[in-house]
Amino acid sequence: MKNLFKRTFVVLLIAVVTFSITSCGANEEENGGSDKVPELTMAVLGNVPSNSELFYEKLDEMTKRDLGITVRLVTLPSADVMNQYNLALTTGEYDMYLSGNWMNHAANARANAFLEITDMVKTVTPALYAAIPKDDWDGSMIDGKLYCIPQTTRDYSTISGFIYRDDLRTKYNVAEIKSLDDVADFLRAVLPNEPGMSGLIASPARKYTYAKNHDYVGIDAQDVGGGLAVYGLVTTQSNDLTSVVSLLDDPVYLEVITKMKQWYDEGLVNKDILSGQLNATDMMRAGTAAGSIGTDARDLWYWGQTFEETHPDWNIEMYMFGAVNYKSRSGQTSVVIGAKSKYPELCLKFFEKVRTNRDYYDLMFYGVKGANYNLTEAGEIDTQDIAQENLYTYWTFWGDENLTRKQANRWSRFDEVYDGFVLATARVDPLNGFQLDTSAISAELAAMQQVQTQYQAPLEAGISADPVEDLEKLKIRYKDAGIDKIINALEGQLKAFAEYRASLK
């Protein structure tokens, strides 16, 4: 009986040991070895700070403790970003990537380069899903599926205007700038009296026209300064979101290009405006430009802070054209998980930490406190005493409106303008969730680009014998380039999107 008990015990012991070894082997295989912590990699943009070892020391401490992983950021070379990015997606070299409409987000998602997370984000990381507004999730869907975690810091690219030195305005007793005519009066007063000052180095034509009609919504992005909006192609909000209209047919557009013609002839526009060699930031900082048209509000605020910092005796003001700020638009900057990642759930849990935990967010957004930034008593980011080489300049691709801190050295009027103008006009984009596909019209778009460069850009800069006649010629050239085919393709996609959205109700 005792021998039977011993034999039974030995058999059970062997079974338990065998099971344990097998289980450990399985875990070792999943984690790359029992002593090896999984290392997740993410492709990013930006510059590595010189004291990055402090960053990784802090990051490792947190991720090993909370998730049992390490994370490494890999910067893509600025000279060859898109090629390296596409290559990495193809090979599955990294676990995580930044994304956005500017990096072909929809096309990459449809090509299965990204992991679909529609259900996973709700079950694996419910806190992450709850932390981001539904509008932002909805605006990130592609064909009804989720492939990214969107940032929720708001994009203000529908808002533009004229930034200028108000100290020069008061010096020459010019009225407060509230219109384009006031801009011209300002330049007329300043340019003859300030040696070396340049006239306008950018045209307000499209931005101003867009701003004066709050029904306009860009088709391919929030930014009316890029993509299809370069050719003036937009849709409308209140009339019909399925019909494409053109800024070129708007009377305001003709009004602006007519003004630009007058200003160019008068010398209020820089003669080298089309050279591509003029840099508004450098010229204003050097005192060779009294003001400039900003591409969007982010540029204006950055310029305001930069000029105040370098020239405390200047007074920087802005005349903003007045466009509505749309938020939660598809294709906004986001982070994604590569379809070939071996650790998709760990990637998602890492993103959840970044978007729901202050310590993680501050580290990933600003770097190490004391090394890459300091905090004021009000909890604002202060980098004035941080060496340039230690500034944390990775692309902030996980911006969160609830966690992002204000900059201590921001433009002095930032809060007033941000709260009173930007937030007051912000609303969800009526095309939220729309994903543009230009694959069937690529040849026509290439032809349109040629027309834009050769004929539209000079017209908008004021280089024209007759704006009325030249505008009509431009429309004909666009027609010859295939604009009708482009509009038909766009309207087809807009109508399909409208039907899809109606089906969800």
DAVEN-V231193 format. One record per backbone hydrogen bond with DSSP energy under -1.0 kcal/mol. CO is the residue of the C=O (numbers start at 1). NH is the residue of the N-H. If there is no record, write none. Layout:
BEGIN
((CO NH) (CO NH))
END
This chain:
BEGIN
((1 5) (2 6) (3 7) (4 8) (5 9) (6 10) (7 11) (8 12) (9 13) (10 14) (11 15) (12 16) (13 17) (14 18) (15 19) (16 20) (17 21) (18 22) (19 23) (20 24) (21 25) (22 26) (23 27) (24 28) (25 29) (26 30) (27 31) (28 33) (33 36) (38 70) (40 72) (41 95) (41 96) (42 74) (44 76) (45 395) (49 52) (51 54) (52 56) (53 57) (54 58) (55 59) (56 60) (57 61) (58 62) (59 63) (60 64) (61 65) (62 66) (63 67) (63 68) (63 69) (70 40) (72 42) (74 44) (77 80) (80 84) (81 85) (82 86) (83 87) (84 88) (85 89) (86 90) (87 91) (88 92) (88 93) (95 338) (96 43) (97 336) (99 334) (100 103) (100 105) (101 104) (104 108) (105 109) (106 110) (107 111) (108 113) (109 112) (113 339) (117 121) (119 123) (120 124) (125 129) (126 130) (127 131) (133 137) (134 138) (135 139) (137 140) (138 141) (142 145) (145 142) (146 117) (149 335) (156 159) (156 297) (159 297) (160 321) (161 294) (162 319) (163 292) (164 317) (165 169) (166 170) (167 171) (168 172) (169 174) (170 173) (179 183) (180 184) (181 185) (182 186) (183 187) (184 188) (185 189) (186 190) (187 191) (190 193) (190 194) (194 197) (200 270) (204 208) (205 209) (206 210) (207 211) (208 212) (210 213) (213 216) (215 237) (217 235) (223 226) (226 229) (227 230) (228 231) (228 233) (229 232) (232 247) (234 245) (235 217) (240 243) (245 234) (246 249) (247 250) (250 253) (250 254) (251 255) (252 256) (253 257) (254 258) (255 259) (256 260) (257 261) (258 262) (259 263) (260 264) (261 265) (262 266) (263 268) (268 200) (270 273) (272 275) (279 283) (280 284) (281 285) (282 286) (283 288) (288 198) (290 165) (292 163) (296 300) (297 301) (298 302) (299 303) (300 304) (301 305) (302 306) (303 307) (304 308) (305 309) (306 310) (307 311) (311 314) (315 166) (317 164) (319 162) (325 427) (327 429) (329 332) (331 101) (333 151) (334 99) (335 149) (336 97) (337 115) (338 341) (343 347) (344 348) (345 349) (346 350) (347 351) (348 352) (349 353) (350 354) (351 355) (353 357) (357 361) (358 362) (359 363) (360 364) (361 365) (362 366) (362 367) (363 367) (368 371) (368 372) (368 373) (373 370) (374 382) (376 379) (380 376) (381 408) (382 374) (383 386) (387 390) (388 391) (389 50) (395 397) (399 152) (400 404) (406 381) (411 414) (413 417) (414 418) (415 419) (416 420) (417 421) (417 422) (418 423) (422 426) (427 327) (429 432) (431 434) (438 441) (441 445) (442 446) (443 447) (444 448) (445 449) (446 450) (447 451) (448 452) (449 453) (450 454) (451 455) (451 456) (452 457) (455 459) (456 460) (457 461) (458 463) (462 464) (466 470) (467 471) (468 472) (469 473) (470 474) (471 475) (472 476) (473 477) (474 478) (475 479) (476 480) (477 481) (478 483) (482 486) (483 487) (484 488) (485 489) (486 490) (487 491) (488 492) (489 493) (490 494) (491 495) (492 496) (493 497) (494 498) (495 499) (496 500) (497 501) (498 502) (499 503))
END
